[in-house]
Structure formats: structure tokens, C-alpha cells
Amino acid sequence: MGNSTDQIKAYLQRNWFRLGIAAILLFLVMKKDLSFRINLNTPLPIEQPQQPPTPAGQREESAKRERFTEKRSTGQAAAADLPGTERFELLSAGGNRREGQAISQLELLDQDVAQAYIQRFSKVAIAERKKFGIPASIILANALLHSQAGTANMAREGNNHFALPCTPDWQGPTGSVSGLCFRQYENAWTSFRDHSLYITTGPFAHLRELRNDDYKGWAKALENGAFSQEKSLGRQLIRVVEDYGLAQWDR
């Protein structure tokens, strides 16, 4: 028994370093295995359901929608107030208007719109002048004034650029505004041609005796002949011709 004990002691003394290393390695292996087991037994975290917005958040979102709706409504109202909206009723022949209202409204238009209108129809006016002897300046001024440079509803929806009313001999399409009947056309060119016929035949036939560059004479004659009930029509036409330099198209 004593010899066995001595042998064990001698063995331990000779191999203490190796035995220590082995013990340390065994301890590390057991510790890692214990940690792995613990992780396996740990339950997975439960995902929390998304909370509905608080009443305060709902109020903020509602306020955002209201501001957006208000902004859209304001923009739509501004678009409805653009020149040309319902202007047909104001400029229709036979309506009661204050003196100079048509030209005042024309001056409120974006001048780029008016200039684009002049450039678009200047060649048509020149062609009508050559065929019927009407000053091109008068044709353009009359169209600018009564159609508000093409923005009036009558011009946009019925291609009527001169507010020409229905007459017993008119057999084309018609439209009604404020209880009054007005001519409608397939296109703008037809409107310009009918205007030329309208102011050179019937009660206006004597206007063809005027020179084709006498815009002042034509303007006054159209007023005297009651072309429309626009107050001071002659003065307004002359002013439009001179303000927009339309006499250049009579040369």
C-alpha cells in the first residue's frame, strides 16, 4: 500500500504540468458545452405587434390630410378664376355691360396670350382683308375684344370669336348663353370667314365702300351699325388696334 502511494506521488511530481494542462482543457470544454446547452433552452424573443397610432398621431395625420385638401381646393379655385372662365356671358352680344368693360378685361390678360393669338390669326386676317376689303387690324381687334384673345367660353367651346348672334338666315349649329342664341362653328377659320360675310353684307354692306386700311372709319361704322351692344365699341376697337400695333397688318 505504501509503495503504491509513493508511486502515485512520484507520478504526479513527474507529470504535474501535463496533468494541469489537461485539467484546464477539460474545464474549458465543459464550460463551452454548458453555455451551448443554456442557449438552446433559452426561448426566442416574441415579436411585439405594431401598436395602432395614438389619438394624437391620428389627429396629426388628419390635420395633414386637411391641409393637403385645402391646398388642392385653393388651387382649383384659382384655376377657376383664370381669364376666360365664364367670360362668355360678360362679352356676349346683346348683354348689358359697363362702358369699356371688354377692353378692361382684355388688358388684364397675360399679354403673351394676346400676342400669341395675334400671331396665330394674323395671316387669316390678311387673307380676309384681300378678299373682302376689311382692314386686317379691325378683324384682329374685333376678335381680340369679343373673344378675349380666344379665352372666352364662346370661342373655346363654339369657335365663335366675334360673338356673332343667331339670325333668321343662320342655318348652322347654335349655342345658348344667358338665354341668348349664338352661332357655333366647326373651327376658328370658319368663324373668321363668317365674320367677314356678316359685316360686308346686309345692313353692313355699305362698309365695303371704306378703304381697307381705314381702321378708324370701320371701327366707328361697326359701332353705328350696332354690331354689338358693347359700349363705345368704336373707341375700344381703335384703342385695341393702336395698343397692339395691329395697323401693321393693313400695309
KOLDREN-816099 format. One record per residue (C-alpha): residue number from 1; x, y, z. Coordinates in steps of 0.5 Angstrom, whole numbers. Layout:
N
- resi|xx|yy|zz
- NUM|X|Y|Z
...
//
This chain:
251
- resi|xx|yy|zz
- 1|0|0|0
- 2|6|5|2
- 3|9|3|-5
- 4|3|5|-9
- 5|2|11|-5
- 6|9|13|-7
- 7|9|11|-14
- 8|3|16|-15
- 9|6|22|-11
- 10|12|20|-16
- 11|8|20|-22
- 12|4|27|-20
- 13|11|30|-19
- 14|14|28|-25
- 15|7|30|-29
- 16|4|35|-26
- 17|5|40|-31
- 18|2|36|-36
- 19|-4|34|-32
- 20|-5|41|-30
- 21|-6|43|-38
- 22|-11|37|-39
- 23|-15|40|-33
- 24|-15|47|-36
- 25|-17|44|-42
- 26|-23|39|-39
- 27|-25|45|-35
- 28|-26|50|-42
- 29|-29|44|-46
- 30|-34|43|-40
- 31|-36|51|-40
- 32|-37|51|-47
- 33|-42|46|-47
- 34|-45|48|-41
- 35|-46|55|-45
- 36|-49|52|-51
- 37|-54|48|-47
- 38|-56|54|-44
- 39|-57|58|-50
- 40|-61|52|-53
- 41|-66|52|-47
- 42|-67|60|-48
- 43|-74|62|-51
- 44|-74|66|-57
- 45|-76|73|-56
- 46|-83|74|-58
- 47|-84|80|-64
- 48|-89|85|-61
- 49|-95|87|-65
- 50|-95|94|-68
- 51|-99|99|-64
- 52|-104|103|-67
- 53|-103|110|-68
- 54|-104|114|-61
- 55|-110|119|-62
- 56|-105|125|-62
- 57|-102|121|-68
- 58|-109|120|-71
- 59|-110|128|-70
- 60|-104|130|-73
- 61|-105|125|-80
- 62|-112|128|-80
- 63|-109|135|-80
- 64|-104|134|-86
- 65|-110|131|-90
- 66|-114|137|-89
- 67|-108|142|-90
- 68|-107|138|-97
- 69|-114|138|-99
- 70|-115|146|-97
- 71|-109|147|-102
- 72|-112|143|-107
- 73|-118|147|-106
- 74|-115|153|-106
- 75|-111|151|-113
- 76|-118|149|-116
- 77|-121|156|-114
- 78|-115|160|-117
- 79|-116|156|-124
- 80|-123|157|-124
- 81|-121|165|-123
- 82|-117|165|-129
- 83|-118|170|-135
- 84|-124|166|-140
- 85|-128|163|-134
- 86|-135|165|-136
- 87|-132|171|-139
- 88|-137|169|-145
- 89|-143|171|-141
- 90|-140|178|-140
- 91|-138|179|-147
- 92|-144|176|-151
- 93|-147|181|-156
- 94|-154|184|-153
- 95|-151|184|-146
- 96|-151|190|-141
- 97|-144|192|-140
- 98|-141|198|-137
- 99|-137|202|-142
- 100|-130|200|-143
- 101|-131|193|-140
- 102|-129|189|-145
- 103|-122|192|-146
- 104|-121|193|-139
- 105|-122|185|-139
- 106|-117|184|-145
- 107|-112|189|-141
- 108|-112|184|-135
- 109|-110|178|-140
- 110|-103|176|-140
- 111|-100|180|-146
- 112|-96|173|-148
- 113|-103|170|-149
- 114|-106|176|-153
- 115|-99|176|-157
- 116|-100|169|-159
- 117|-107|170|-161
- 118|-105|176|-166
- 119|-99|172|-169
- 120|-104|166|-170
- 121|-109|169|-174
- 122|-105|175|-177
- 123|-105|171|-183
- 124|-112|169|-183
- 125|-114|177|-182
- 126|-109|179|-188
- 127|-113|174|-193
- 128|-120|176|-191
- 129|-117|183|-192
- 130|-115|182|-199
- 131|-122|178|-200
- 132|-127|183|-197
- 133|-123|189|-196
- 134|-124|189|-189
- 135|-118|192|-185
- 136|-114|186|-182
- 137|-113|191|-176
- 138|-120|191|-175
- 139|-121|184|-176
- 140|-116|182|-171
- 141|-118|188|-166
- 142|-126|185|-166
- 143|-123|178|-165
- 144|-119|180|-159
- 145|-124|184|-156
- 146|-130|180|-157
- 147|-126|173|-155
- 148|-121|176|-150
- 149|-116|173|-155
- 150|-119|166|-155
- 151|-120|165|-148
- 152|-128|167|-147
- 153|-132|160|-147
- 154|-136|162|-153
- 155|-129|162|-157
- 156|-126|156|-153
- 157|-133|152|-154
- 158|-136|154|-160
- 159|-131|157|-164
- 160|-134|164|-164
- 161|-129|169|-164
- 162|-134|175|-165
- 163|-140|174|-161
- 164|-144|173|-167
- 165|-151|172|-165
- 166|-156|168|-169
- 167|-160|171|-174
- 168|-166|168|-178
- 169|-162|166|-184
- 170|-157|163|-180
- 171|-157|155|-181
- 172|-151|153|-177
- 173|-150|150|-170
- 174|-152|155|-165
- 175|-151|155|-157
- 176|-155|159|-152
- 177|-152|163|-146
- 178|-156|167|-141
- 179|-162|166|-146
- 180|-159|169|-152
- 181|-157|165|-158
- 182|-150|165|-161
- 183|-147|162|-167
- 184|-142|156|-167
- 185|-137|154|-172
- 186|-133|148|-173
- 187|-127|151|-173
- 188|-124|158|-172
- 189|-123|160|-179
- 190|-130|159|-181
- 191|-131|164|-175
- 192|-127|169|-179
- 193|-130|168|-185
- 194|-137|168|-183
- 195|-135|175|-179
- 196|-132|178|-186
- 197|-139|176|-189
- 198|-143|179|-183
- 199|-140|186|-184
- 200|-140|186|-191
- 201|-147|184|-193
- 202|-154|186|-191
- 203|-154|192|-186
- 204|-147|193|-186
- 205|-146|192|-194
- 206|-144|200|-194
- 207|-138|199|-190
- 208|-134|196|-196
- 209|-134|203|-199
- 210|-129|204|-194
- 211|-122|204|-195
- 212|-118|197|-193
- 213|-113|201|-188
- 214|-118|206|-185
- 215|-119|202|-179
- 216|-122|208|-175
- 217|-127|209|-180
- 218|-129|202|-180
- 219|-129|202|-172
- 220|-134|208|-172
- 221|-138|205|-177
- 222|-139|198|-173
- 223|-141|202|-167
- 224|-146|206|-171
- 225|-149|200|-174
- 226|-150|196|-167
- 227|-145|191|-169
- 228|-146|189|-161
- 229|-148|193|-155
- 230|-141|194|-153
- 231|-141|201|-150
- 232|-137|205|-154
- 233|-135|200|-159
- 234|-131|204|-164
- 235|-127|207|-159
- 236|-125|201|-156
- 237|-123|198|-163
- 238|-119|204|-164
- 239|-115|203|-158
- 240|-114|196|-159
- 241|-111|197|-166
- 242|-107|202|-163
- 243|-105|199|-157
- 244|-103|192|-160
- 245|-100|195|-166
- 246|-105|192|-171
- 247|-105|197|-177
- 248|-98|194|-179
- 249|-102|188|-182
- 250|-106|193|-186
- 251|-100|195|-190
//
